[in-house]
Amino acid sequence: MPLPTVPYHVETLSDQEHLARAQRFYELVNQRRTVREFSDRPIPDGVLEQCLLAAGTAPSGAHKQPWRFVVVQDPAVKKAIREAAEKEEHDNYEWRMSEAWKRDLEPLGTDEHKPFLEIAPALVVVMALKHGDAGPEAMHYYVQESVGIATGMLISAIHAAGLATLTHTPSPMGFLQKVLNRPSHERPFVLLPVGYPAEGCQVPDLHRKSLDEISVWL
Ligand code: IYR
């Protein structure tokens, strides 16, 4: 049975105002940078909640909303995550990643040490739900796509709130399910440390592809 419907409107704007809004949004997101050095300054009350609500507005396959956001603030749990992640990353950098992959990461200066996992005031672990909480009969569709979109919206919301984050993908991520004591249908998708950049924080001087490089117009 189709759901009842409600009217939907977009604001009436002049052409210039549409353009101005598109420009303003681009300028905002273009200032976002992946931050690897965090301060331990706490996040103001309520900010993360609003960011998670924004992420939860993402479109999803059959509107199943196949995500859960696990917010870790407990220092003991953050420490356990850091230790397990660094163990996996040690193996990644030691032998699991190809030489070409490591060469591609060199400009970003990453390594197996992940102090931000303990220093950042919050870690948001984005979970992809293989199926609904009711069981495998509660099917989910396009889970990776849906959770990827929600994660993008979360990253943008965090940036818009004036905070910094980092898309951390310790691999394999199975340890998170155990450390966080989550059910087996919740798969860790990405881990986002959230907080303020450390004083004197530096980021690589990287450049983004031009419109010509990222688009084709037919
Ligand atoms: N997960 C590792 C390696 C890593 C991989 C990619 I692709 C990056 O863009 C950054 C890092 C790590 O977090 O160090």
Boltz pocket constraint, residues with backbone or C-beta under 6 A from the ligand:
constraints:
  - pocket:
      binder: B
      contacts: [[A, 89], [A, 92], [A, 105], [A, 110], [A, 111], [A, 112], [A, 167], [A, 168], [A, 169], [A, 170], [A, 171]]
      max_distance: 6.0
